Amino acid sequence: MNVNGQPYRSIVRDGHSLLVIDQTVLPHTFRQLRLHSAEQVADAIRRMVVRGAPLIGVTAAYGLALALREDASDAGLQAASDALLATRPTAVNLRWALQQIQQHVAALPARERAAAALARADALAEEDVRSNAAIGEHGARLLRYRWELLGKPPVLNVLTHCNAGWLGCVDWGTALAALYQAHRQGLPLHVWIDETRPRNQGSSLTTWELQSHGIAATLITDNAGGYLMRQGQVDACIVGADRVTASGDVCNKVGTYLKALAAADNGIPFYVALPTSTIDWQIRDGQQHIEVEDRSGEEVTHIWGRDDDGQLRRVQLAPDGTRARNPAFDITPARLVTALVTEHGVVAAHEAGLATLRRPAQ
Ligand SMILES: CSC[C@H]1O[C@H](OP(=O)(O)O)[C@H](O)[C@@H]1O
């Protein structure tokens, strides 16, 4: 998408290395890092240099292809895939993308695997861009429908949580793709952006994305969303997802569940945008079967930012010795989800609705 008028993607393959945008220093510094090995890819995913379910998947797919240049044996393929899978446990796109590569090369002779894996990873990246553009079209249509249902108010106020933008994907984004497409089609939009503690993907990434695209937005604390909903200042919510079960339970950035509860209590539609690669067809009960990543408590007790001298630094918020718990995601039950917006269209968040989507071979 657009960075100072220049088109960018969050990841680009350059020969046998990867150029990724370092999301740990946005919005204050825009820099791309070059990744040369599976180990560097794994580190980039763990540190959230690259983050966002679809992007994690594509990046890991490239990482597996790089690993096969070093060791293309069956054992090497499995070891590299296991190491990449272990980087972050929640987004199912990671497992899905690694499986795509493994299935693509398993029957090939070792000498052909690295090139084939690289080509498949390229294809996954292009599929992500096409899927997200389609999600954007379906999502924009849904937002326009909501706007018309409300009598075409001067502006449609949409709340979003975390960053489900082009930075979380190869391009376009998922939830934000709907906003981009709606904005391009002239829908009068205003976006409430949840800061999204503790890694602040909303305040550091979504604000940066929407500013770059001229979409009106206001940054709010995570705790303000419910108040604004009760004030009648939120007309719709749209978020991304890291894993959606076959019955429509949604795993997304921690705090999503609380927003869905508040939306339901105020009769506000709660939309979830996702590519079908984010659906885990093997499970139904998200609360019971999705592993929620527990990240370091230091993400809660400390915070990064730019000081008055323009230097990026980390400061401590809590007293020394503070114990912190830091679940990175939560599970929103399907009953609180108004609709799922996928590349194949908008479906209801239940088994029958999901069953209408094209399903991968089981
Ligand atoms: C299209 S991004 C989807 C999803 O991934 C993010 O998690 P993280 O920033 O920890 O990788 C967030 O939950 C987004 O909604």
PDBQT file of the ligand as one rigid body, heavy atoms in Angstrom, charges set to zero:
ROOT
HETATM    1  C1  LIG A 401      -4.564  -9.213   9.445  1.00  0.00    +0.000 C 
HETATM    2  S1  LIG A 401      -3.694  -9.245  10.963  1.00  0.00    +0.000 SA
HETATM    3  C2  LIG A 401      -4.661 -10.353  11.855  1.00  0.00    +0.000 C 
HETATM    4  C3  LIG A 401      -4.422 -10.296  13.365  1.00  0.00    +0.000 C 
HETATM    5  O1  LIG A 401      -3.049 -10.533  13.745  1.00  0.00    +0.000 OA
HETATM    6  C4  LIG A 401      -2.696  -9.604  14.801  1.00  0.00    +0.000 C 
HETATM    7  O2  LIG A 401      -1.963 -10.186  15.859  1.00  0.00    +0.000 OA
HETATM    8  P1  LIG A 401      -0.371  -9.802  16.077  1.00  0.00    +0.000 P 
HETATM    9  O3  LIG A 401      -0.230  -8.332  15.854  1.00  0.00    +0.000 OA
HETATM   10  O4  LIG A 401      -0.078 -10.245  17.502  1.00  0.00    +0.000 OA
HETATM   11  O5  LIG A 401       0.375 -10.648  15.076  1.00  0.00    +0.000 OA
HETATM   12  C5  LIG A 401      -4.025  -9.117  15.315  1.00  0.00    +0.000 C 
HETATM   13  O6  LIG A 401      -4.628 -10.059  16.186  1.00  0.00    +0.000 OA
HETATM   14  C6  LIG A 401      -4.779  -8.977  14.007  1.00  0.00    +0.000 C 
HETATM   15  O7  LIG A 401      -6.152  -8.803  14.156  1.00  0.00    +0.000 OA
ENDROOT
TORSDOF 0
